[in-house]
């Protein structure tokens, strides 16, 4: 091969290489951002609507967004695989678990002009870097079949002063079952957070209040809460199939066979749209010694290294403009993730969940400190899963507590076990 030919080939390569740089991002067309969403249509649909509004507004501005909805269980695997392949999306709707697991993957959000201290959760900043905005706040809560309660002549709390104790709640659902065709008294969303809410209401906690490195889960209060729930199962008030996740309690509630459902505010929109045969309402949750809720939510983050970080920041800036964010909350039936926003809740009953957050003991946030101190590590659903085995009679209560504590200590080797 002559030197002249080699020189010609090198010149051609120099011309061609820039046209391939940057992967799929083309300079002469709109930038298309992918936002990865895990969950179901209840969670994905409101974001789809927000994206459609953004795309209409930005159709002549060079940025468009596409939603990629996947199953919740697939989110961690997909992020892992796509990171290895160098094909991460521009944006992701994060859970607290994936935010912690991939903390080094995210682009800082300082250019959004938003303040991480203005969000409702402490998960926005990791390692001193602002990497997530709270999309929405969620709170645990209680729904009742109002039609059945009214038919049975059983009262329910309409204000803080009338809030049930757990014993009073049990008496109420027993009476409803006795006087109506209601088949089941109580259903609990098969979730560690919802189960933890009840533990908190009995005075239990995962970590010591003044020292999150000390595990205090094995306590009389934890035992009292789990024994109370086991008693409702044994007496036919709370189906074991719901306590172990075989049956979905929210779906059963929609059939009208369940007197009360312990779920979350995200159920409210679903119930409002799909329950036609009876009237339901959210009411204040019972408590034993502590008024408490678990509240969390979803976040939105930008992946680093995609070449689309600036455009992704532009979408987030647009999304949190008050008018746009309010429409998202209305579409989803969510509580606002921005503490500084005076959100107006059009969905009837959402104010009950806001009240739960307002009066809640800070125990849930305090228990998060041990998780925040160990980014990338998790004790998973050990509380829910081992409680389920205890409820089913497969292990004893002491064995369940042993396993819970051991799993937490395995996840966080520097923690110790102690008493409150």
DRENVO-922989 format. One record per residue (C-alpha): residue number from 1; residue in three letters; z, y, x. Coordinates in steps of 0.25 Angstrom, whole numbers, plus 5000, padded with zeros to 4 digits. Layout:
N
<baza n="NUM" res="ALA" up="Z" north="Y" east="X"/>
...
This chain:
420
<baza n="1" res="UNK" up="5000" north="5000" east="5000"/>
<baza n="2" res="UNK" up="4996" north="5013" east="5006"/>
<baza n="3" res="UNK" up="5005" north="5025" east="5008"/>
<baza n="4" res="UNK" up="4997" north="5033" east="4999"/>
<baza n="5" res="UNK" up="4998" north="5023" east="4987"/>
<baza n="6" res="UNK" up="5014" north="5022" east="4990"/>
<baza n="7" res="UNK" up="5015" north="5037" east="4989"/>
<baza n="8" res="UNK" up="5007" north="5037" east="4976"/>
<baza n="9" res="UNK" up="5016" north="5026" east="4970"/>
<baza n="10" res="UNK" up="5029" north="5034" east="4974"/>
<baza n="11" res="UNK" up="5023" north="5046" east="4968"/>
<baza n="12" res="UNK" up="5020" north="5039" east="4955"/>
<baza n="13" res="UNK" up="5035" north="5033" east="4955"/>
<baza n="14" res="UNK" up="5040" north="5047" east="4957"/>
<baza n="15" res="UNK" up="5033" north="5052" east="4945"/>
<baza n="16" res="UNK" up="5037" north="5041" east="4936"/>
<baza n="17" res="UNK" up="5052" north="5039" east="4939"/>
<baza n="18" res="UNK" up="5057" north="5051" east="4932"/>
<baza n="19" res="UNK" up="5050" north="5047" east="4919"/>
<baza n="20" res="UNK" up="5059" north="5035" east="4919"/>
<baza n="21" res="UNK" up="5072" north="5041" east="4923"/>
<baza n="22" res="UNK" up="5082" north="5043" east="4913"/>
<baza n="23" res="UNK" up="5080" north="5030" east="4905"/>
<baza n="24" res="UNK" up="5076" north="5031" east="4891"/>
<baza n="25" res="UNK" up="5079" north="5046" east="4890"/>
<baza n="26" res="UNK" up="5065" north="5053" east="4889"/>
<baza n="27" res="UNK" up="5064" north="5068" east="4893"/>
<baza n="28" res="UNK" up="5053" north="5071" east="4883"/>
<baza n="29" res="UNK" up="5060" north="5066" east="4870"/>
<baza n="30" res="UNK" up="5073" north="5067" east="4863"/>
<baza n="31" res="UNK" up="5085" north="5060" east="4870"/>
<baza n="32" res="UNK" up="5090" north="5049" east="4861"/>
<baza n="33" res="UNK" up="5105" north="5046" east="4862"/>
<baza n="34" res="UNK" up="5111" north="5033" east="4858"/>
<baza n="35" res="UNK" up="5125" north="5033" east="4852"/>
<baza n="36" res="UNK" up="5131" north="5019" east="4852"/>
<baza n="37" res="UNK" up="5140" north="5017" east="4840"/>
<baza n="38" res="UNK" up="5149" north="5004" east="4837"/>
<baza n="39" res="UNK" up="5154" north="5001" east="4824"/>
<baza n="40" res="UNK" up="5148" north="4999" east="4810"/>
<baza n="41" res="UNK" up="5140" north="5008" east="4800"/>
<baza n="42" res="UNK" up="5153" north="5015" east="4796"/>
<baza n="43" res="UNK" up="5154" north="5021" east="4810"/>
<baza n="44" res="UNK" up="5140" north="5022" east="4814"/>
<baza n="45" res="UNK" up="5134" north="5028" east="4801"/>
<baza n="46" res="UNK" up="5141" north="5042" east="4803"/>
<baza n="47" res="UNK" up="5136" north="5043" east="4817"/>
<baza n="48" res="UNK" up="5122" north="5039" east="4813"/>
<baza n="49" res="UNK" up="5123" north="5051" east="4803"/>
<baza n="50" res="UNK" up="5128" north="5060" east="4814"/>
<baza n="51" res="UNK" up="5117" north="5056" east="4823"/>
<baza n="52" res="UNK" up="5106" north="5058" east="4812"/>
<baza n="53" res="UNK" up="5111" north="5072" east="4811"/>
<baza n="54" res="UNK" up="5111" north="5075" east="4826"/>
<baza n="55" res="UNK" up="5097" north="5069" east="4827"/>
<baza n="56" res="UNK" up="5092" north="5078" east="4816"/>
<baza n="57" res="UNK" up="5098" north="5090" east="4823"/>
<baza n="58" res="UNK" up="5093" north="5086" east="4837"/>
<baza n="59" res="UNK" up="5079" north="5080" east="4834"/>
<baza n="60" res="UNK" up="5073" north="5092" east="4841"/>
<baza n="61" res="UNK" up="5083" north="5093" east="4852"/>
<baza n="62" res="UNK" up="5080" north="5081" east="4860"/>
<baza n="63" res="UNK" up="5092" north="5072" east="4856"/>
<baza n="64" res="UNK" up="5093" north="5061" east="4846"/>
<baza n="65" res="UNK" up="5104" north="5050" east="4844"/>
<baza n="66" res="UNK" up="5103" north="5036" east="4840"/>
<baza n="67" res="UNK" up="5115" north="5028" east="4835"/>
<baza n="68" res="UNK" up="5116" north="5013" east="4840"/>
<baza n="69" res="UNK" up="5127" north="5006" east="4832"/>
<baza n="70" res="UNK" up="5133" north="4993" east="4837"/>
<baza n="71" res="UNK" up="5144" north="4984" east="4833"/>
<baza n="72" res="UNK" up="5158" north="4989" east="4837"/>
<baza n="73" res="UNK" up="5160" north="4976" east="4845"/>
<baza n="74" res="UNK" up="5148" north="4978" east="4853"/>
<baza n="75" res="UNK" up="5151" north="4992" east="4858"/>
<baza n="76" res="UNK" up="5158" north="4988" east="4871"/>
<baza n="77" res="UNK" up="5148" north="4978" east="4875"/>
<baza n="78" res="UNK" up="5136" north="4987" east="4872"/>
<baza n="79" res="UNK" up="5142" north="4998" east="4881"/>
<baza n="80" res="UNK" up="5145" north="4988" east="4892"/>
<baza n="81" res="UNK" up="5131" north="4982" east="4892"/>
<baza n="82" res="UNK" up="5123" north="4996" east="4890"/>
<baza n="83" res="UNK" up="5131" north="5002" east="4902"/>
<baza n="84" res="UNK" up="5127" north="4990" east="4911"/>
<baza n="85" res="UNK" up="5113" north="4992" east="4907"/>
<baza n="86" res="UNK" up="5113" north="5008" east="4908"/>
<baza n="87" res="UNK" up="5110" north="5010" east="4894"/>
<baza n="88" res="UNK" up="5122" north="5016" east="4888"/>
<baza n="89" res="UNK" up="5120" north="5025" east="4875"/>
<baza n="90" res="UNK" up="5122" north="5040" east="4876"/>
<baza n="91" res="UNK" up="5134" north="5040" east="4866"/>
<baza n="92" res="UNK" up="5144" north="5030" east="4860"/>
<baza n="93" res="UNK" up="5153" north="5029" east="4849"/>
<baza n="94" res="UNK" up="5165" north="5024" east="4856"/>
<baza n="95" res="UNK" up="5178" north="5017" east="4852"/>
<baza n="96" res="UNK" up="5191" north="5019" east="4860"/>
<baza n="97" res="UNK" up="5189" north="5005" east="4867"/>
<baza n="98" res="UNK" up="5175" north="5008" east="4872"/>
<baza n="99" res="UNK" up="5178" north="5022" east="4876"/>
<baza n="100" res="UNK" up="5189" north="5016" east="4885"/>
<baza n="101" res="UNK" up="5181" north="5004" east="4890"/>
<baza n="102" res="UNK" up="5169" north="5013" east="4895"/>
<baza n="103" res="UNK" up="5176" north="5026" east="4898"/>
<baza n="104" res="UNK" up="5168" north="5028" east="4911"/>
<baza n="105" res="UNK" up="5155" north="5027" east="4904"/>
<baza n="106" res="UNK" up="5156" north="5040" east="4896"/>
<baza n="107" res="UNK" up="5150" north="5054" east="4899"/>
<baza n="108" res="UNK" up="5160" north="5066" east="4898"/>
<baza n="109" res="UNK" up="5160" north="5074" east="4885"/>
<baza n="110" res="UNK" up="5164" north="5087" east="4890"/>
<baza n="111" res="UNK" up="5150" north="5093" east="4887"/>
<baza n="112" res="UNK" up="5152" north="5091" east="4872"/>
<baza n="113" res="UNK" up="5162" north="5103" east="4872"/>
<baza n="114" res="UNK" up="5172" north="5094" east="4864"/>
<baza n="115" res="UNK" up="5186" north="5093" east="4868"/>
<baza n="116" res="UNK" up="5192" north="5079" east="4869"/>
<baza n="117" res="UNK" up="5206" north="5084" east="4865"/>
<baza n="118" res="UNK" up="5200" north="5088" east="4852"/>
<baza n="119" res="UNK" up="5197" north="5073" east="4848"/>
<baza n="120" res="UNK" up="5207" north="5065" east="4840"/>
<baza n="121" res="UNK" up="5208" north="5053" east="4851"/>
<baza n="122" res="UNK" up="5212" north="5053" east="4865"/>
<baza n="123" res="UNK" up="5201" north="5045" east="4869"/>
<baza n="124" res="UNK" up="5191" north="5056" east="4872"/>
<baza n="125" res="UNK" up="5195" north="5058" east="4887"/>
<baza n="126" res="UNK" up="5196" north="5046" east="4897"/>
<baza n="127" res="UNK" up="5199" north="5048" east="4912"/>
<baza n="128" res="UNK" up="5198" north="5063" east="4910"/>
<baza n="129" res="UNK" up="5184" north="5063" east="4904"/>
<baza n="130" res="UNK" up="5180" north="5067" east="4890"/>
<baza n="131" res="UNK" up="5172" north="5055" east="4886"/>
<baza n="132" res="UNK" up="5173" north="5053" east="4870"/>
<baza n="133" res="UNK" up="5173" north="5061" east="4858"/>
<baza n="134" res="UNK" up="5181" north="5056" east="4845"/>
<baza n="135" res="UNK" up="5170" north="5053" east="4834"/>
<baza n="136" res="UNK" up="5181" north="5051" east="4824"/>
<baza n="137" res="UNK" up="5196" north="5047" east="4822"/>
<baza n="138" res="UNK" up="5200" north="5035" east="4814"/>
<baza n="139" res="UNK" up="5213" north="5032" east="4808"/>
<baza n="140" res="UNK" up="5219" north="5019" east="4802"/>
<baza n="141" res="UNK" up="5223" north="5020" east="4787"/>
<baza n="142" res="UNK" up="5225" north="5013" east="4774"/>
<baza n="143" res="UNK" up="5216" north="5011" east="4762"/>
<baza n="144" res="UNK" up="5221" north="5006" east="4748"/>
<baza n="145" res="UNK" up="5214" north="5001" east="4736"/>
<baza n="146" res="UNK" up="5219" north="5012" east="4727"/>
<baza n="147" res="UNK" up="5213" north="5005" east="4715"/>
<baza n="148" res="UNK" up="5222" north="4993" east="4717"/>
<baza n="149" res="UNK" up="5234" north="5001" east="4721"/>
<baza n="150" res="UNK" up="5232" north="5010" east="4708"/>
<baza n="151" res="UNK" up="5230" north="4997" east="4699"/>
<baza n="152" res="UNK" up="5243" north="4991" east="4705"/>
<baza n="153" res="UNK" up="5251" north="5004" east="4703"/>
<baza n="154" res="UNK" up="5254" north="5005" east="4718"/>
<baza n="155" res="UNK" up="5256" north="5018" east="4724"/>
<baza n="156" res="UNK" up="5251" north="5022" east="4738"/>
<baza n="157" res="UNK" up="5254" north="5034" east="4748"/>
<baza n="158" res="UNK" up="5247" north="5047" east="4744"/>
<baza n="159" res="UNK" up="5255" north="5055" east="4754"/>
<baza n="160" res="UNK" up="5263" north="5053" east="4767"/>
<baza n="161" res="UNK" up="5276" north="5052" east="4760"/>
<baza n="162" res="UNK" up="5271" north="5040" east="4752"/>
<baza n="163" res="UNK" up="5266" north="5032" east="4764"/>
<baza n="164" res="UNK" up="5269" north="5017" east="4763"/>
<baza n="165" res="UNK" up="5278" north="5009" east="4773"/>
<baza n="166" res="UNK" up="5271" north="4996" east="4776"/>
<baza n="167" res="UNK" up="5281" north="4989" east="4767"/>
<baza n="168" res="UNK" up="5278" north="4998" east="4756"/>
<baza n="169" res="UNK" up="5263" north="4996" east="4758"/>
<baza n="170" res="UNK" up="5264" north="4981" east="4758"/>
<baza n="171" res="UNK" up="5272" north="4982" east="4745"/>
<baza n="172" res="UNK" up="5261" north="4991" east="4739"/>
<baza n="173" res="UNK" up="5249" north="4981" east="4742"/>
<baza n="174" res="UNK" up="5257" north="4969" east="4737"/>
<baza n="175" res="UNK" up="5259" north="4976" east="4724"/>
<baza n="176" res="UNK" up="5244" north="4980" east="4723"/>
<baza n="177" res="UNK" up="5240" north="4965" east="4726"/>
<baza n="178" res="UNK" up="5250" north="4961" east="4715"/>
<baza n="179" res="UNK" up="5245" north="4970" east="4705"/>
<baza n="180" res="UNK" up="5230" north="4970" east="4707"/>
<baza n="181" res="UNK" up="5218" north="4961" east="4711"/>
<baza n="182" res="UNK" up="5219" north="4966" east="4726"/>
<baza n="183" res="UNK" up="5218" north="4953" east="4735"/>
<baza n="184" res="UNK" up="5224" north="4959" east="4748"/>
<baza n="185" res="UNK" up="5234" north="4969" east="4751"/>
<baza n="186" res="UNK" up="5231" north="4974" east="4765"/>
<baza n="187" res="UNK" up="5220" north="4974" east="4775"/>
<baza n="188" res="UNK" up="5220" north="4979" east="4789"/>
<baza n="189" res="UNK" up="5208" north="4983" east="4797"/>
<baza n="190" res="UNK" up="5207" north="4973" east="4808"/>
<baza n="191" res="UNK" up="5209" north="4983" east="4819"/>
<baza n="192" res="UNK" up="5219" north="4984" east="4830"/>
<baza n="193" res="UNK" up="5221" north="4999" east="4827"/>
<baza n="194" res="UNK" up="5224" north="4997" east="4812"/>
<baza n="195" res="UNK" up="5234" north="4986" east="4816"/>
<baza n="196" res="UNK" up="5240" north="4995" east="4826"/>
<baza n="197" res="UNK" up="5241" north="5006" east="4815"/>
<baza n="198" res="UNK" up="5251" north="4996" east="4808"/>
<baza n="199" res="UNK" up="5258" north="4993" east="4820"/>
<baza n="200" res="UNK" up="5260" north="5008" east="4823"/>
<baza n="201" res="UNK" up="5265" north="5010" east="4809"/>
<baza n="202" res="UNK" up="5276" north="4999" east="4811"/>
<baza n="203" res="UNK" up="5280" north="5007" east="4824"/>
<baza n="204" res="UNK" up="5273" north="4998" east="4834"/>
<baza n="205" res="UNK" up="5265" north="5003" east="4846"/>
<baza n="206" res="UNK" up="5257" north="4997" east="4857"/>
<baza n="207" res="UNK" up="5263" north="5006" east="4869"/>
<baza n="208" res="UNK" up="5276" north="5013" east="4871"/>
<baza n="209" res="UNK" up="5275" north="5028" east="4866"/>
<baza n="210" res="UNK" up="5279" north="5034" east="4879"/>
<baza n="211" res="UNK" up="5273" north="5024" east="4888"/>
<baza n="212" res="UNK" up="5259" north="5018" east="4885"/>
<baza n="213" res="UNK" up="5260" north="5008" east="4896"/>
<baza n="214" res="UNK" up="5271" north="5000" east="4889"/>
<baza n="215" res="UNK" up="5266" north="4991" east="4878"/>
<baza n="216" res="UNK" up="5276" north="4990" east="4866"/>
<baza n="217" res="UNK" up="5267" north="4983" east="4856"/>
<baza n="218" res="UNK" up="5277" north="4971" east="4855"/>
<baza n="219" res="UNK" up="5287" north="4978" east="4846"/>
<baza n="220" res="UNK" up="5295" north="4975" east="4834"/>
<baza n="221" res="UNK" up="5286" north="4986" east="4827"/>
<baza n="222" res="UNK" up="5273" north="4978" east="4831"/>
<baza n="223" res="UNK" up="5280" north="4965" east="4826"/>
<baza n="224" res="UNK" up="5284" north="4972" east="4812"/>
<baza n="225" res="UNK" up="5270" north="4977" east="4810"/>
<baza n="226" res="UNK" up="5263" north="4964" east="4813"/>
<baza n="227" res="UNK" up="5273" north="4956" east="4805"/>
<baza n="228" res="UNK" up="5271" north="4965" east="4793"/>
<baza n="229" res="UNK" up="5256" north="4963" east="4793"/>
<baza n="230" res="UNK" up="5258" north="4948" east="4795"/>
<baza n="231" res="UNK" up="5267" north="4948" east="4783"/>
<baza n="232" res="UNK" up="5256" north="4955" east="4774"/>
<baza n="233" res="UNK" up="5246" north="4944" east="4779"/>
<baza n="234" res="UNK" up="5256" north="4933" east="4776"/>
<baza n="235" res="UNK" up="5259" north="4938" east="4762"/>
<baza n="236" res="UNK" up="5244" north="4940" east="4758"/>
<baza n="237" res="UNK" up="5243" north="4955" east="4759"/>
<baza n="238" res="UNK" up="5235" north="4956" east="4771"/>
<baza n="239" res="UNK" up="5224" north="4945" east="4773"/>
<baza n="240" res="UNK" up="5224" north="4938" east="4786"/>
<baza n="241" res="UNK" up="5209" north="4939" east="4787"/>
<baza n="242" res="UNK" up="5210" north="4954" east="4788"/>
<baza n="243" res="UNK" up="5222" north="4953" east="4798"/>
<baza n="244" res="UNK" up="5213" north="4945" east="4807"/>
<baza n="245" res="UNK" up="5200" north="4952" east="4805"/>
<baza n="246" res="UNK" up="5193" north="4942" east="4797"/>
<baza n="247" res="UNK" up="5191" north="4951" east="4785"/>
<baza n="248" res="UNK" up="5188" north="4965" east="4785"/>
<baza n="249" res="UNK" up="5199" north="4972" east="4778"/>
<baza n="250" res="UNK" up="5191" north="4985" east="4775"/>
<baza n="251" res="UNK" up="5180" north="4977" east="4769"/>
<baza n="252" res="UNK" up="5190" north="4969" east="4760"/>
<baza n="253" res="UNK" up="5196" north="4983" east="4756"/>
<baza n="254" res="UNK" up="5183" north="4987" east="4751"/>
<baza n="255" res="UNK" up="5182" north="4975" east="4742"/>
<baza n="256" res="UNK" up="5195" north="4979" east="4734"/>
<baza n="257" res="UNK" up="5203" north="4967" east="4738"/>
<baza n="258" res="UNK" up="5212" north="4974" east="4747"/>
<baza n="259" res="UNK" up="5223" north="4984" east="4743"/>
<baza n="260" res="UNK" up="5224" north="4991" east="4756"/>
<baza n="261" res="UNK" up="5216" north="4992" east="4769"/>
<baza n="262" res="UNK" up="5221" north="4997" east="4782"/>
<baza n="263" res="UNK" up="5209" north="5002" east="4790"/>
<baza n="264" res="UNK" up="5204" north="5016" east="4795"/>
<baza n="265" res="UNK" up="5198" north="5029" east="4790"/>
<baza n="266" res="UNK" up="5184" north="5024" east="4793"/>
<baza n="267" res="UNK" up="5186" north="5014" east="4782"/>
<baza n="268" res="UNK" up="5187" north="5026" east="4772"/>
<baza n="269" res="UNK" up="5172" north="5029" east="4772"/>
<baza n="270" res="UNK" up="5168" north="5015" east="4770"/>
<baza n="271" res="UNK" up="5178" north="5013" east="4759"/>
<baza n="272" res="UNK" up="5174" north="5026" east="4752"/>
<baza n="273" res="UNK" up="5159" north="5021" east="4752"/>
<baza n="274" res="UNK" up="5161" north="5007" east="4749"/>
<baza n="275" res="UNK" up="5173" north="5005" east="4740"/>
<baza n="276" res="UNK" up="5168" north="5006" east="4725"/>
<baza n="277" res="UNK" up="5177" north="4997" east="4717"/>
<baza n="278" res="UNK" up="5190" north="5003" east="4720"/>
<baza n="279" res="UNK" up="5197" north="5015" east="4724"/>
<baza n="280" res="UNK" up="5203" north="5016" east="4738"/>
<baza n="281" res="UNK" up="5211" north="5026" east="4746"/>
<baza n="282" res="UNK" up="5217" north="5028" east="4760"/>
<baza n="283" res="UNK" up="5232" north="5030" east="4760"/>
<baza n="284" res="UNK" up="5242" north="5032" east="4771"/>
<baza n="285" res="UNK" up="5245" north="5020" east="4779"/>
<baza n="286" res="UNK" up="5259" north="5013" east="4778"/>
<baza n="287" res="UNK" up="5269" north="5014" east="4790"/>
<baza n="288" res="UNK" up="5282" north="5007" east="4794"/>
<baza n="289" res="UNK" up="5288" north="5016" east="4804"/>
<baza n="290" res="UNK" up="5277" north="5024" east="4809"/>
<baza n="291" res="UNK" up="5265" north="5032" east="4803"/>
<baza n="292" res="UNK" up="5253" north="5029" east="4812"/>
<baza n="293" res="UNK" up="5238" north="5026" east="4812"/>
<baza n="294" res="UNK" up="5229" north="5022" east="4823"/>
<baza n="295" res="UNK" up="5217" north="5032" east="4824"/>
<baza n="296" res="UNK" up="5205" north="5031" east="4833"/>
<baza n="297" res="UNK" up="5191" north="5033" east="4832"/>
<baza n="298" res="UNK" up="5177" north="5033" east="4839"/>
<baza n="299" res="UNK" up="5172" north="5041" east="4850"/>
<baza n="300" res="UNK" up="5159" north="5046" east="4855"/>
<baza n="301" res="UNK" up="5155" north="5046" east="4870"/>
<baza n="302" res="UNK" up="5143" north="5048" east="4879"/>
<baza n="303" res="UNK" up="5139" north="5038" east="4889"/>
<baza n="304" res="UNK" up="5137" north="5043" east="4903"/>
<baza n="305" res="UNK" up="5124" north="5040" east="4911"/>
<baza n="306" res="UNK" up="5114" north="5039" east="4900"/>
<baza n="307" res="UNK" up="5107" north="5052" east="4903"/>
<baza n="308" res="UNK" up="5110" north="5057" east="4889"/>
<baza n="309" res="UNK" up="5124" north="5062" east="4891"/>
<baza n="310" res="UNK" up="5120" north="5077" east="4888"/>
<baza n="311" res="UNK" up="5113" north="5073" east="4875"/>
<baza n="312" res="UNK" up="5124" north="5064" east="4870"/>
<baza n="313" res="UNK" up="5134" north="5076" east="4873"/>
<baza n="314" res="UNK" up="5125" north="5084" east="4864"/>
<baza n="315" res="UNK" up="5126" north="5074" east="4852"/>
<baza n="316" res="UNK" up="5142" north="5074" east="4854"/>
<baza n="317" res="UNK" up="5142" north="5090" east="4853"/>
<baza n="318" res="UNK" up="5133" north="5089" east="4841"/>
<baza n="319" res="UNK" up="5142" north="5078" east="4834"/>
<baza n="320" res="UNK" up="5155" north="5086" east="4835"/>
<baza n="321" res="UNK" up="5150" north="5099" east="4829"/>
<baza n="322" res="UNK" up="5159" north="5100" east="4817"/>
<baza n="323" res="UNK" up="5148" north="5099" east="4807"/>
<baza n="324" res="UNK" up="5142" north="5086" east="4813"/>
<baza n="325" res="UNK" up="5155" north="5080" east="4816"/>
<baza n="326" res="UNK" up="5160" north="5082" east="4802"/>
<baza n="327" res="UNK" up="5148" north="5076" east="4796"/>
<baza n="328" res="UNK" up="5151" north="5063" east="4805"/>
<baza n="329" res="UNK" up="5165" north="5063" east="4800"/>
<baza n="330" res="UNK" up="5161" north="5064" east="4785"/>
<baza n="331" res="UNK" up="5150" north="5053" east="4787"/>
<baza n="332" res="UNK" up="5160" north="5043" east="4793"/>
<baza n="333" res="UNK" up="5173" north="5047" east="4786"/>
<baza n="334" res="UNK" up="5180" north="5049" east="4800"/>
<baza n="335" res="UNK" up="5191" north="5057" east="4804"/>
<baza n="336" res="UNK" up="5188" north="5068" east="4814"/>
<baza n="337" res="UNK" up="5189" north="5065" east="4829"/>
<baza n="338" res="UNK" up="5190" north="5079" east="4832"/>
<baza n="339" res="UNK" up="5204" north="5085" east="4830"/>
<baza n="340" res="UNK" up="5198" north="5099" east="4831"/>
<baza n="341" res="UNK" up="5189" north="5097" east="4819"/>
<baza n="342" res="UNK" up="5193" north="5101" east="4805"/>
<baza n="343" res="UNK" up="5186" north="5089" east="4799"/>
<baza n="344" res="UNK" up="5184" north="5088" east="4784"/>
<baza n="345" res="UNK" up="5186" north="5074" east="4778"/>
<baza n="346" res="UNK" up="5177" north="5072" east="4766"/>
<baza n="347" res="UNK" up="5181" north="5057" east="4765"/>
<baza n="348" res="UNK" up="5192" north="5055" east="4755"/>
<baza n="349" res="UNK" up="5204" north="5049" east="4761"/>
<baza n="350" res="UNK" up="5201" north="5052" east="4776"/>
<baza n="351" res="UNK" up="5213" north="5062" east="4775"/>
<baza n="352" res="UNK" up="5222" north="5050" east="4774"/>
<baza n="353" res="UNK" up="5218" north="5045" east="4788"/>
<baza n="354" res="UNK" up="5219" north="5059" east="4794"/>
<baza n="355" res="UNK" up="5234" north="5059" east="4788"/>
<baza n="356" res="UNK" up="5237" north="5046" east="4795"/>
<baza n="357" res="UNK" up="5232" north="5052" east="4809"/>
<baza n="358" res="UNK" up="5240" north="5064" east="4806"/>
<baza n="359" res="UNK" up="5254" north="5057" east="4804"/>
<baza n="360" res="UNK" up="5252" north="5045" east="4813"/>
<baza n="361" res="UNK" up="5261" north="5042" east="4824"/>
<baza n="362" res="UNK" up="5254" north="5044" east="4838"/>
<baza n="363" res="UNK" up="5257" north="5029" east="4842"/>
<baza n="364" res="UNK" up="5242" north="5026" east="4841"/>
<baza n="365" res="UNK" up="5238" north="5036" east="4851"/>
<baza n="366" res="UNK" up="5250" north="5033" east="4860"/>
<baza n="367" res="UNK" up="5246" north="5018" east="4860"/>
<baza n="368" res="UNK" up="5232" north="5023" east="4865"/>
<baza n="369" res="UNK" up="5238" north="5028" east="4878"/>
<baza n="370" res="UNK" up="5238" north="5014" east="4884"/>
<baza n="371" res="UNK" up="5223" north="5012" east="4881"/>
<baza n="372" res="UNK" up="5219" north="5026" east="4886"/>
<baza n="373" res="UNK" up="5227" north="5023" east="4899"/>
<baza n="374" res="UNK" up="5218" north="5010" east="4901"/>
<baza n="375" res="UNK" up="5203" north="5014" east="4898"/>
<baza n="376" res="UNK" up="5194" north="5002" east="4898"/>
<baza n="377" res="UNK" up="5206" north="4992" east="4894"/>
<baza n="378" res="UNK" up="5209" north="4988" east="4880"/>
<baza n="379" res="UNK" up="5219" north="4978" east="4874"/>
<baza n="380" res="UNK" up="5208" north="4976" east="4863"/>
<baza n="381" res="UNK" up="5213" north="4971" east="4849"/>
<baza n="382" res="UNK" up="5225" north="4963" east="4854"/>
<baza n="383" res="UNK" up="5234" north="4969" east="4843"/>
<baza n="384" res="UNK" up="5225" north="4966" east="4832"/>
<baza n="385" res="UNK" up="5220" north="4952" east="4836"/>
<baza n="386" res="UNK" up="5234" north="4946" east="4840"/>
<baza n="387" res="UNK" up="5240" north="4952" east="4827"/>
<baza n="388" res="UNK" up="5229" north="4945" east="4819"/>
<baza n="389" res="UNK" up="5232" north="4932" east="4826"/>
<baza n="390" res="UNK" up="5247" north="4934" east="4822"/>
<baza n="391" res="UNK" up="5243" north="4938" east="4808"/>
<baza n="392" res="UNK" up="5235" north="4925" east="4807"/>
<baza n="393" res="UNK" up="5247" north="4917" east="4812"/>
<baza n="394" res="UNK" up="5240" north="4912" east="4825"/>
<baza n="395" res="UNK" up="5250" north="4918" east="4834"/>
<baza n="396" res="UNK" up="5264" north="4924" east="4832"/>
<baza n="397" res="UNK" up="5268" north="4939" east="4832"/>
<baza n="398" res="UNK" up="5274" north="4938" east="4846"/>
<baza n="399" res="UNK" up="5262" north="4931" east="4851"/>
<baza n="400" res="UNK" up="5253" north="4942" east="4845"/>
<baza n="401" res="UNK" up="5261" north="4953" east="4852"/>
<baza n="402" res="UNK" up="5261" north="4945" east="4865"/>
<baza n="403" res="UNK" up="5246" north="4945" east="4865"/>
<baza n="404" res="UNK" up="5245" north="4960" east="4861"/>
<baza n="405" res="UNK" up="5254" north="4964" east="4872"/>
<baza n="406" res="UNK" up="5248" north="4955" east="4883"/>
<baza n="407" res="UNK" up="5234" north="4960" east="4879"/>
<baza n="408" res="UNK" up="5238" north="4974" east="4881"/>
<baza n="409" res="UNK" up="5245" north="4972" east="4894"/>
<baza n="410" res="UNK" up="5232" north="4964" east="4899"/>
<baza n="411" res="UNK" up="5223" north="4976" east="4895"/>
<baza n="412" res="UNK" up="5233" north="4986" east="4902"/>
<baza n="413" res="UNK" up="5240" north="4979" east="4913"/>
<baza n="414" res="UNK" up="5249" north="4991" east="4917"/>
<baza n="415" res="UNK" up="5256" north="4991" east="4903"/>
<baza n="416" res="UNK" up="5269" north="4985" east="4901"/>
<baza n="417" res="UNK" up="5276" north="4980" east="4888"/>
<baza n="418" res="UNK" up="5289" north="4987" east="4883"/>
<baza n="419" res="UNK" up="5296" north="4991" east="4871"/>
<baza n="420" res="UNK" up="5295" north="5004" east="4863"/>
